């Protein structure tokens, strides 16, 4: 067995090729501090795109406005971020009064299209959280609006930027398996993180597009990027068989539930001061309950999902997403004419250790942004060539925080080093955003109609 270790960013760079987003990032180069407005001040907007930018990218970014439909929340976030820009509940008013260069969209998924399109109409470029949107019609509307207005829309696929996922991309780019033929990709959400989606607004297809879109768009974008081809068709299966109406307990919220002592999914939001200030103290304005019951009878998203995805280079992917696993992580394998590449992330028994406390804290740790983190562990990539008895083990430094170190690398590229080379095409735009959500949208349609669904039935990309 041969071992290699990737310790320097330079070792992850292969032969250069043009990124489709080159023009978009030219807009950031050699310019003054960016005038930015944020719409959507929930946990994602107020943390990664709020306090984090103020604290770590203050020299590059100036917030000129914050907007949210909840007046209490946007005022709280303004104070928590430590900015003195105006706070709004009217998006058009903010845009007309402040005229930002860029708008960051972190609202509920089903409303992304509204703000992306309106921002372009009012003269701004857009940075949007994933998923870009939730339906085929909204996807087409965004693509058409971009053609009309000539503005840029950047989709923040931070998982691409983690050292581990970058190293996998580099190996495939360098031909580790030869001509790729198939991929097995299985993602596991643990009972803490997985349950959180059913506790929040994500539990309804009309809001999130289901986890086929909200969560799996991350996974589908990685697949599209790794395989370096266009997805063309999806066949899917799915069910809701664990959460929702299947549960033995039921209440309005965890705070008021009579089953606190019996329900394994009881979650005490009162222990999190920030979430209490952000959500609970502002329920009166919009009625949104952050600690809703995971067994609400009207939940209509799937909690068990499996799909076969076909690509235009004849690669076939077998994908699954589990939302109630005892541990969190993924397994990935690429098969090719010359061999196979295997890797995994956070499978506890691969490391020889497993603690319940660790699993409970994994998601909150992943969302934490640390600029000075030093890796103490390694991810492993196994490359095994056909007809060779030995395999190669490639070790990649492991970062726990900020989506495996992806958040900082993405934001550094975006705000600090826009002139840096992007030979592996890390940065993503509307084409990437469209193909990632269309796989999930096609999966929903496949389940509903019991058939194979082509993506070109849905949208003209």
FIKOL-342639 format. One record per residue (C-alpha): x negated, y negated, z. Coordinates in nm, 4 decimals. Layout:
residues N
REC       xx       yy       zz
REC        X        Y        Z
...
This chain:
residues 461
REC       xx       yy       zz
REC   0.0000   0.0000   0.0000
REC  -0.1328  -0.3392  -0.1001
REC  -0.0440  -0.6480   0.0994
REC  -0.0414  -1.0144   0.0042
REC   0.0661  -1.3184   0.2004
REC   0.2077  -1.6431   0.0611
REC   0.0768  -1.9145   0.2935
REC   0.0491  -2.2164   0.0663
REC   0.3201  -2.3816  -0.1352
REC   0.0839  -2.3887  -0.4316
REC   0.0828  -2.0114  -0.4535
REC   0.4556  -2.0192  -0.5249
REC   0.4173  -2.2164  -0.8466
REC   0.4225  -2.0339  -1.1784
REC   0.4110  -2.1478  -1.5376
REC   0.5955  -2.4760  -1.5704
REC   0.9237  -2.4989  -1.7509
REC   1.1639  -2.7902  -1.7877
REC   1.4378  -2.8301  -1.5311
REC   1.7773  -2.9215  -1.6650
REC   1.8065  -3.1872  -1.3985
REC   1.4982  -3.3856  -1.5043
REC   1.6998  -3.6933  -1.6023
REC   1.8898  -3.6913  -1.2771
REC   1.5785  -3.7013  -1.0665
REC   1.4193  -3.9690  -1.2835
REC   1.6785  -4.1959  -1.1246
REC   1.5073  -4.1553  -0.7888
REC   1.1537  -4.2258  -0.9049
REC   0.9726  -4.5525  -0.8447
REC   1.2736  -4.7252  -0.6978
REC   1.3408  -4.9039  -0.3722
REC   1.5300  -4.7698  -0.0738
REC   1.8472  -4.5976  -0.1946
REC   2.1848  -4.7516  -0.1091
REC   2.3983  -4.4551  -0.0049
REC   2.7560  -4.4053   0.1104
REC   2.8825  -4.0914   0.2848
REC   3.2376  -3.9612   0.2502
REC   3.3359  -3.6831   0.4909
REC   3.2021  -3.7147   0.8463
REC   3.2602  -3.3628   0.9783
REC   2.9821  -3.1502   1.1180
REC   2.7911  -3.1106   0.7896
REC   2.8194  -3.4730   0.6852
REC   2.7357  -3.6154   1.0250
REC   2.4382  -3.3846   1.0875
REC   2.2309  -3.2845   0.7818
REC   2.3458  -3.5775   0.5680
REC   2.3937  -3.8189   0.8572
REC   2.1722  -3.8229   1.1648
REC   1.9045  -3.6210   0.9879
REC   1.8659  -3.8727   0.7036
REC   1.8609  -4.1644   0.9457
REC   1.5984  -4.0016   1.1685
REC   1.3740  -3.8456   0.9046
REC   1.4334  -4.0371   0.5797
REC   1.5017  -4.3888   0.7022
REC   1.2334  -4.5363   0.4771
REC   1.3991  -4.3901   0.1680
REC   1.7694  -4.4193   0.2508
REC   1.9971  -4.7034   0.3589
REC   2.3551  -4.6191   0.4567
REC   2.5907  -4.8901   0.3329
REC   2.9195  -4.7204   0.4212
REC   3.0819  -4.4219   0.5937
REC   3.4266  -4.2940   0.5005
REC   3.6668  -4.0372   0.6441
REC   4.0447  -3.9986   0.6520
REC   4.0163  -3.9662   1.0331
REC   3.9466  -4.3155   1.1773
REC   3.8412  -4.1870   1.5170
REC   3.5918  -3.9425   1.3726
REC   3.4248  -4.1893   1.1357
REC   3.3806  -4.4441   1.4165
REC   3.2309  -4.1794   1.6450
REC   2.9914  -4.0635   1.3722
REC   2.8849  -4.4214   1.3012
REC   2.7731  -4.4503   1.6621
REC   2.6188  -4.1029   1.6709
REC   2.4166  -4.1770   1.3558
REC   2.3017  -4.5106   1.4935
REC   2.3863  -4.7113   1.1811
REC   2.5482  -5.0531   1.1542
REC   2.7171  -5.0094   0.8171
REC   3.0963  -5.0494   0.7894
REC   3.3255  -4.7498   0.8497
REC   3.6239  -4.6920   0.6214
REC   3.9293  -4.4727   0.5774
REC   3.9857  -4.6094   0.2244
REC   3.7301  -4.4722  -0.0232
REC   3.8026  -4.7221  -0.3020
REC   3.7698  -5.0127  -0.0610
REC   3.4312  -4.8870   0.0544
REC   3.3110  -4.8416  -0.3027
REC   3.4289  -5.1843  -0.4163
REC   3.2925  -5.3699  -0.1154
REC   2.9584  -5.1879  -0.0775
REC   2.8836  -5.0718  -0.4352
REC   2.6489  -4.7857  -0.3359
REC   2.4092  -4.6357  -0.5896
REC   2.4779  -4.2835  -0.4666
REC   2.7688  -4.1214  -0.2839
REC   2.7208  -3.8105  -0.0698
REC   3.0350  -3.5949  -0.0695
REC   3.0836  -3.3681   0.2346
REC   3.4620  -3.3591   0.2623
REC   3.6827  -3.0497   0.2695
REC   3.5952  -2.8360  -0.0348
REC   3.9300  -2.8803  -0.2094
REC   3.8854  -3.2603  -0.2140
REC   3.5288  -3.2704  -0.3509
REC   3.6556  -3.3286  -0.7041
REC   3.8555  -3.6362  -0.5989
REC   3.5533  -3.8153  -0.4579
REC   3.3006  -3.6891  -0.7138
REC   3.5125  -3.8145  -1.0036
REC   3.6181  -4.1410  -0.8376
REC   3.2587  -4.2212  -0.7384
REC   3.1501  -4.1832  -1.1015
REC   3.4425  -4.3965  -1.2192
REC   3.3316  -4.6706  -0.9806
REC   2.9718  -4.6634  -1.1011
REC   2.7874  -4.4341  -0.8571
REC   2.5868  -4.1161  -0.8924
REC   2.6816  -3.8262  -0.6649
REC   2.5208  -3.5770  -0.4304
REC   2.7746  -3.3119  -0.3337
REC   2.7662  -3.0307  -0.0851
REC   2.8380  -2.6835  -0.2142
REC   3.0770  -2.5635  -0.3398
REC   3.1086  -2.8294  -0.6087
REC   3.4834  -2.7635  -0.6131
REC   3.7395  -2.4830  -0.5677
REC   3.9430  -2.4248  -0.8868
REC   3.8829  -2.3898  -1.2586
REC   4.0909  -2.7001  -1.3326
REC   3.8903  -2.9123  -1.0894
REC   3.5640  -2.7758  -1.2286
REC   3.6654  -2.8759  -1.5802
REC   3.7718  -3.2203  -1.4581
REC   3.4310  -3.2842  -1.2988
REC   3.2426  -3.1726  -1.6101
REC   3.4636  -3.3877  -1.8336
REC   3.4279  -3.6903  -1.6042
REC   3.0516  -3.6582  -1.6072
REC   3.0560  -3.6565  -1.9868
REC   3.2741  -3.9698  -1.9885
REC   3.0822  -4.1742  -1.7349
REC   2.7239  -4.0573  -1.7839
REC   2.6563  -4.0332  -1.4110
REC   2.4566  -3.7641  -1.2358
REC   2.6004  -3.5072  -0.9969
REC   2.3488  -3.3135  -0.7880
REC   2.4690  -3.0002  -0.6056
REC   2.2775  -2.9187  -0.2882
REC   2.1900  -2.5506  -0.3063
REC   1.9469  -2.5508  -0.0149
REC   1.9030  -2.1706  -0.0112
REC   1.7014  -2.1968  -0.3336
REC   1.4380  -2.3965  -0.1489
REC   1.3540  -2.1561   0.1336
REC   1.0031  -2.0057   0.1043
REC   1.1491  -1.6532   0.1057
REC   1.3953  -1.7079  -0.1778
REC   1.1339  -1.9068  -0.3694
REC   0.8866  -1.6193  -0.3409
REC   1.1472  -1.3769  -0.4785
REC   1.2064  -1.6147  -0.7712
REC   0.8334  -1.6380  -0.8347
REC   0.7929  -1.2609  -0.8430
REC   1.0788  -1.2203  -1.0892
REC   0.9530  -1.5104  -1.2998
REC   0.6132  -1.3402  -1.3148
REC   0.7698  -1.0150  -1.4367
REC   0.7483  -0.8025  -1.1226
REC   1.0142  -0.5576  -1.2465
REC   0.9796  -0.6146  -1.6201
REC   1.3069  -0.6580  -1.8047
REC   1.5711  -0.6801  -1.5336
REC   1.8703  -0.4476  -1.5645
REC   2.0692  -0.4536  -1.2393
REC   2.0864  -0.6112  -0.8946
REC   2.2305  -0.4957  -0.5618
REC   2.3109  -0.7854  -0.3271
REC   2.4877  -0.7378   0.0061
REC   2.5459  -1.0200   0.2539
REC   2.6512  -0.9676   0.6151
REC   2.8098  -1.2358   0.8348
REC   2.8066  -1.1440   1.2005
REC   3.1117  -1.1554   1.4259
REC   3.0137  -1.5025   1.5492
REC   2.9405  -1.6822   1.2248
REC   3.1903  -1.4832   1.0186
REC   3.4726  -1.5517   1.2625
REC   3.4040  -1.9261   1.2527
REC   3.5393  -1.9509   0.8976
REC   3.8715  -1.8011   1.0060
REC   3.8871  -2.0416   1.2996
REC   3.8586  -2.3513   1.0794
REC   4.0231  -2.5024   0.7693
REC   3.8293  -2.2516   0.5591
REC   4.0890  -1.9845   0.6433
REC   4.3211  -2.1080   0.3675
REC   4.2556  -2.0655  -0.0051
REC   4.4050  -2.4076  -0.0775
REC   4.1332  -2.5720   0.1355
REC   3.8177  -2.3685   0.0724
REC   3.8881  -2.1596  -0.2348
REC   3.8296  -1.8676   0.0085
REC   3.4886  -1.7337   0.1052
REC   3.4544  -1.6188  -0.2558
REC   3.3909  -1.9881  -0.3206
REC   3.2952  -2.1636   0.0034
REC   3.0366  -1.9126   0.1254
REC   2.9584  -1.6907  -0.1713
REC   2.8813  -1.9883  -0.3966
REC   2.5442  -1.9921  -0.2151
REC   2.4892  -1.6277  -0.3037
REC   2.6112  -1.6579  -0.6621
REC   2.3868  -1.9566  -0.7229
REC   2.0874  -1.7601  -0.5950
REC   2.1775  -1.4754  -0.8295
REC   2.2154  -1.7089  -1.1272
REC   1.8814  -1.8723  -1.0437
REC   1.6943  -1.5472  -0.9772
REC   1.8337  -1.3699  -1.2845
REC   1.7919  -1.6849  -1.4971
REC   2.0991  -1.6101  -1.7092
REC   2.4639  -1.7063  -1.7408
REC   2.7367  -1.5005  -1.5705
REC   3.0038  -1.3969  -1.8199
REC   3.2548  -1.1680  -1.6442
REC   3.3654  -1.0538  -1.2989
REC   3.5576  -0.7539  -1.1670
REC   3.6444  -0.7783  -0.7972
REC   3.8174  -0.6179  -0.5025
REC   3.9077  -0.7786  -0.1726
REC   4.1263  -0.7500   0.1343
REC   4.2212  -0.9230   0.4590
REC   4.2140  -0.6392   0.7059
REC   4.0373  -0.7639   1.0194
REC   4.1270  -1.1266   1.0932
REC   4.4578  -1.3095   1.0445
REC   4.7750  -1.1102   1.0970
REC   4.5709  -0.7973   1.1753
REC   4.4610  -0.9159   1.5180
REC   4.6102  -0.7941   1.8475
REC   4.6045  -1.1408   2.0103
REC   4.7445  -1.4708   1.9003
REC   4.7463  -1.8304   2.0195
REC   4.7436  -2.1880   1.8942
REC   4.3825  -2.2528   1.9910
REC   4.1142  -2.0892   2.2018
REC   4.1449  -2.3693   2.4569
REC   4.5110  -2.2945   2.5270
REC   4.5187  -1.9208   2.4527
REC   4.6606  -1.6887   2.7214
REC   4.4317  -1.4083   2.5945
REC   4.0965  -1.5713   2.6783
REC   3.9898  -1.2822   2.8980
REC   4.0826  -1.0066   2.6524
REC   4.0035  -1.1466   2.3074
REC   3.6466  -1.0745   2.1921
REC   3.6682  -1.3748   1.9581
REC   3.7436  -1.6275   2.2315
REC   3.5229  -1.9330   2.1760
REC   3.4896  -2.2138   2.4287
REC   3.4514  -2.5396   2.2353
REC   3.4426  -2.7361   2.5609
REC   3.0842  -2.6201   2.6107
REC   2.9743  -2.8199   2.3039
REC   2.9852  -3.1912   2.3845
REC   2.9231  -3.3005   2.0250
REC   3.2056  -3.0910   1.8829
REC   3.4380  -3.2162   2.1548
REC   3.3557  -3.5760   2.0642
REC   3.3696  -3.5117   1.6900
REC   3.6847  -3.3007   1.6674
REC   3.8849  -3.2539   1.9866
REC   3.8851  -3.6220   2.0814
REC   4.0175  -3.7083   1.7342
REC   4.2888  -3.4467   1.6902
REC   4.5541  -3.7140   1.7358
REC   4.4700  -3.8731   1.4003
REC   4.4978  -3.5764   1.1653
REC   4.6068  -3.2786   1.3774
REC   4.3005  -3.0724   1.2858
REC   4.2258  -2.8103   1.5530
REC   3.8626  -2.7004   1.5385
REC   3.9066  -2.3952   1.7656
REC   4.2115  -2.2400   1.6000
REC   4.2958  -1.8729   1.6498
REC   4.1170  -1.6335   1.4126
REC   4.4320  -1.4205   1.4158
REC   4.6720  -1.6857   1.2813
REC   4.9331  -1.5079   1.0728
REC   4.9128  -1.7544   0.7826
REC   4.5410  -1.7036   0.7100
REC   4.5236  -1.6016   0.3448
REC   4.1546  -1.5625   0.2565
REC   3.9774  -1.2272   0.2234
REC   3.7461  -1.0872   0.4905
REC   3.6175  -0.7912   0.2841
REC   3.4871  -0.8640  -0.0667
REC   3.3135  -0.6720  -0.3429
REC   3.2413  -0.7706  -0.7029
REC   3.0634  -0.6567  -1.0158
REC   2.9168  -0.9483  -1.2108
REC   2.8017  -0.9233  -1.5729
REC   2.5434  -1.1593  -1.7242
REC   2.4693  -1.2587  -2.0818
REC   2.1290  -1.0865  -2.0663
REC   2.3017  -0.7535  -1.9826
REC   2.2108  -0.7606  -1.6127
REC   2.4862  -0.6200  -1.3882
REC   2.5159  -0.7219  -1.0214
REC   2.6883  -0.5253  -0.7467
REC   2.7750  -0.7760  -0.4729
REC   2.9506  -0.7530  -0.1385
REC   3.0293  -0.9847   0.1518
REC   3.1225  -0.8584   0.4983
REC   3.2554  -1.1066   0.7557
REC   3.2556  -0.9004   1.0785
REC   2.9171  -0.7317   1.0968
REC   2.7303  -0.6782   1.4267
REC   2.4311  -0.8552   1.2703
REC   2.3722  -1.1313   1.0150
REC   2.1505  -1.1097   0.7094
REC   2.1249  -0.9760   0.3568
REC   1.9709  -0.7053   0.1422
REC   1.8677  -0.7594  -0.2187
REC   1.7205  -0.5230  -0.4787
REC   1.6289  -0.5922  -0.8422
REC   1.5904  -0.3014  -1.0827
REC   1.3978  -0.3320  -1.4075
REC   1.2305  -0.1245  -1.6755
REC   0.8943  -0.1548  -1.4966
REC   1.0002  -0.1048  -1.1344
REC   1.1991  -0.2385  -0.8436
REC   1.1812  -0.5338  -0.6025
REC   1.3395  -0.5002  -0.2568
REC   1.3767  -0.7604   0.0143
REC   1.5961  -0.8428   0.3128
REC   1.6566  -1.1158   0.5644
REC   1.7337  -1.0927   0.9363
REC   1.8176  -0.7219   0.9429
REC   1.7384  -0.6724   1.3131
REC   1.6247  -0.3107   1.3150
REC   1.3782  -0.3838   1.0335
REC   1.1977  -0.5962   1.2923
REC   1.2453  -0.3397   1.5677
REC   1.4462  -0.5747   1.7857
REC   1.8075  -0.6705   1.8393
REC   1.9777  -0.8871   2.0989
REC   2.3377  -1.0011   2.1220
REC   2.2284  -1.3465   2.2376
REC   2.0133  -1.3854   1.9268
REC   2.3049  -1.2970   1.6988
REC   2.5314  -1.5453   1.8735
REC   2.2838  -1.8292   1.8265
REC   2.1729  -1.7491   1.4719
REC   2.4072  -1.9826   1.2855
REC   2.3539  -2.2798   1.5160
REC   1.9768  -2.2271   1.4862
REC   2.0032  -2.2079   1.1081
REC   2.1868  -2.5405   1.0979
REC   1.9284  -2.7146   1.3183
REC   1.6845  -2.9387   1.1340
REC   1.3247  -2.9277   1.2565
REC   1.0471  -3.0958   1.0618
REC   0.7622  -2.9571   1.2704
REC   0.8564  -2.5884   1.2810
REC   0.5698  -2.3395   1.2590
REC   0.6582  -1.9901   1.1329
REC   0.5815  -1.7062   1.3727
REC   0.7234  -1.4192   1.1674
REC   0.7289  -1.3066   0.8056
REC   0.9777  -1.2019   0.5439
REC   0.8741  -0.9044   0.3336
REC   0.9106  -0.8430  -0.0387
REC   0.8390  -0.4931  -0.1690
REC   0.7367  -0.4499  -0.5329
REC   0.7158  -0.0897  -0.6487
REC   0.6103  -0.0133  -1.0065
REC   0.7355   0.2930  -1.1894
REC   0.4957   0.5907  -1.1943
REC   0.2792   0.4342  -0.9207
REC   0.2690   0.6034  -0.5789
REC   0.1756   0.2867  -0.3921
REC   0.3829  -0.0279  -0.3500
REC   0.2938  -0.3877  -0.2863
REC   0.4112  -0.5625   0.0309
REC   0.4225  -0.9413   0.0015
REC   0.4643  -1.1310   0.3262
REC   0.6224  -1.4767   0.3259
REC   0.6172  -1.7078   0.6305
REC   0.9551  -1.7118   0.8024
REC   1.1242  -2.0355   0.9078
REC   1.4283  -2.0029   1.1343
REC   1.5686  -2.3551   1.1193
REC   1.7328  -2.5560   0.8437
REC   1.8532  -2.2646   0.6266
REC   1.5216  -2.0838   0.6337
REC   1.3248  -2.4039   0.5813
REC   1.5237  -2.4844   0.2686
REC   1.6898  -2.8020   0.3975
REC   1.3669  -2.9920   0.4581
REC   1.2092  -2.8827   0.1305
REC   1.5188  -2.9829  -0.0669
REC   1.5457  -3.3235   0.1018
REC   1.1721  -3.3906   0.0732
REC   1.1926  -3.3270  -0.2993
REC   1.5026  -3.5427  -0.3326
REC   1.3997  -3.8412  -0.1216
REC   1.0220  -3.8327  -0.0684
REC   0.8602  -3.6592  -0.3678
REC   1.0908  -3.6965  -0.6687
REC   0.7814  -3.6939  -0.8925
REC   0.6833  -3.3459  -0.7747
REC   0.6855  -3.0700  -1.0340
REC   0.9851  -2.8365  -1.0305
REC   0.8514  -2.5401  -1.2315
REC   1.0999  -2.2907  -1.0878
REC   1.4028  -2.5143  -1.1349
REC   1.4963  -2.5557  -0.7691
REC   1.7131  -2.8637  -0.8122
REC   2.0689  -2.8041  -0.9283
REC   2.3385  -3.0002  -1.1084
REC   2.6914  -2.9599  -1.2403
REC   2.6126  -2.6655  -1.4694
REC   2.4735  -2.4716  -1.1741
REC   2.7601  -2.5851  -0.9535
REC   3.0151  -2.4766  -1.2122
REC   2.8766  -2.1287  -1.2736
REC   2.8422  -2.0561  -0.9021
REC   3.2038  -2.1444  -0.8202
REC   3.3422  -1.9840  -1.1368
REC   3.2183  -1.6421  -1.0267
REC   3.4243  -1.6782  -0.7076
REC   3.7235  -1.8204  -0.8926
REC   3.7076  -1.5306  -1.1390
REC   3.6877  -1.2872  -0.8458
REC   4.0087  -1.4311  -0.7001
REC   4.1804  -1.3976  -1.0378
REC   4.0484  -1.0429  -1.0823
REC   4.1968  -0.9354  -0.7477
REC   4.5291  -1.1031  -0.8211
REC   4.5636  -0.9568  -1.1717
REC   4.3753  -0.6286  -1.1291
REC   4.1475  -0.6809  -1.4274
REC   3.8069  -0.7917  -1.5527
REC   3.7968  -1.1704  -1.5923
REC   3.5701  -1.3576  -1.8322
REC   3.4404  -1.6944  -1.7146
REC   3.5015  -1.8540  -2.0535
REC   3.8738  -1.7956  -1.9922
REC   3.8508  -2.0458  -1.7100
REC   3.6295  -2.3386  -1.8082
REC   3.4232  -2.4689  -2.0982
REC   3.0827  -2.5267  -1.9406
